Structures are given as C-alpha cells and as structure tokens.
Amino acid sequence: MIIVDMPMLKPVRDLLPPSFWHNYSAQLKKDCQDNGAHWLDLSHDTQFSSPADFLDYVHLNAYGGQKFVDRLAIFINENR
C-alpha cells in the first residue's frame, strides 16, 4: 500500500502553521510504518512548485498529473 501526500502550492500550505505540518507528517509517517505502508510525500516537493502544474491551488492539471504519475511509477519501482 502506498499513501500519497499530494503536492500543493505554497499558498495552500501556508494557510496552516508549520507546527501543523510537522505534527501531521510525523503522525502519517508513524501510521505508515506501524501498518507496513509506504509513504510518498509530495506535499512540499519543489517539482510541483509552479502554478502551471495546477488547475487550481490544490488540483493538478494534465501537465502536473503526468509529472505525478512519473514520480509514482519511479516510487513503485524503487519500493517493490
């Protein structure tokens, strides 16, 4: 099982304080480890930092979606 923390633009991440993101990431990482799941964290991935990758601030468009699928395929291949 792979849990994906989807990419989002910085203005969306900035709506919540850094302490939220730290606690959220720590808990998600622990939950994945405890349950044998893989975690692919793309939430702060700079490869998705351009608005050109998004339909709006949180949903990828076709261009960003292709980059996402490419990253996911690499992750799956590396974690077989």
C-alpha positions in Angstrom: 0.0 0.0 0.0 1.2 3.5 -0.8 -0.1 6.6 0.9 0.5 9.7 -1.2 0.6 13.1 0.4 -0.4 15.1 -2.7 1.5 18.1 -4.0 0.1 21.5 -3.3 1.2 25.1 -3.8 2.9 27.1 -1.1 -0.1 29.5 -0.5 -2.2 26.5 0.4 0.4 25.1 2.8 0.8 28.5 4.3 -2.8 28.5 5.4 -1.8 26.3 8.3 1.2 26.9 10.7 4.4 24.9 10.3 3.6 23.1 13.6 0.6 21.6 12.0 2.6 20.2 9.1 5.2 18.9 11.4 2.7 17.0 13.5 0.7 15.8 10.5 3.8 14.5 8.8 5.1 12.8 11.9 1.8 11.1 12.6 1.4 10.0 9.0 4.9 8.6 8.8 4.3 6.7 12.1 1.0 5.3 10.9 2.6 4.1 7.7 5.5 2.5 9.5 3.1 0.8 12.0 0.9 -0.6 9.3 3.5 -1.6 6.7 2.5 1.1 4.2 4.8 3.2 2.0 4.6 7.0 2.2 5.3 9.1 -0.8 5.4 12.7 0.5 4.9 15.2 -2.4 3.3 17.9 -0.3 6.5 20.1 -0.3 8.1 18.7 -3.5 9.7 21.6 -5.4 9.0 19.7 -8.7 5.4 20.8 -8.2 6.0 24.5 -7.2 4.8 26.1 -10.4 1.2 27.2 -10.8 1.5 25.8 -14.3 1.2 22.3 -12.8 -2.2 23.0 -11.2 -5.8 23.5 -12.3 -6.3 25.5 -9.1 -4.2 25.7 -5.9 -4.7 22.0 -4.9 -5.7 20.0 -8.0 -3.1 19.0 -10.6 -3.8 19.7 -14.3 -2.8 17.3 -17.1 0.8 18.5 -17.1 1.1 18.2 -13.3 -0.7 14.9 -13.4 1.8 13.5 -15.8 4.6 14.6 -13.5 2.8 12.9 -10.6 2.3 9.6 -12.5 6.0 9.6 -13.4 7.0 10.2 -9.8 4.6 7.5 -8.6 6.0 5.0 -11.1 9.5 5.6 -10.0 8.5 5.2 -6.4 6.7 1.9 -7.1 9.7 0.6 -9.0 12.1 1.6 -6.2 9.9 0.0 -3.4 9.0 -3.3 -4.9 
